Amino acid sequence: MDTPHTQATLEVDSPERMQELGRRLAKLLRPGDLVMLTGELGAGKTTLTRGLGEGLGVRGAVTSPTFVIARVHPSLVGGPALVHVDAYRLGGGLDEMEDLDLDVSLPDSVVVVEWGDGKVEELTDDRLHVLIHRVVGNGDDTEDAVDDRRTVVLNGIGARWAAEDLALA
């Protein structure tokens, strides 16, 4: 049987817009949701998560958890906590992820995992997979030109996401 799937592609042109996308996505999230973030270094995964934290009304500054692996941000507004995981340094797949007890946190929290491909899919059949791609070529030939444009692909996987219109995010 095919897994229900919904998809939307959005264009983001600045870090501020990436954070705003996170705030808008937060309105769709509820306890038990798993969000996987995929993108190269500097693509905007933590910036998006910062917006998710703002939208969920959680405590604490959302920063990259690279060296602590995971941070829990409790809700200040009676909503779900945000569990922010950076799986970049975890090479052991689900075994190492199980040591973090994400399966315990998942029912009551929104769990966001950066670099989770091939590591967390078995936690749940339902997940939001966010792929962030840098736009190549900005029309400026200078070496110092910075292009903040991103293409963000939202993939809602499983029955939980089947009825969500991700294009509204």
Disulfide bonds with the S-S distance in Angstrom:
none
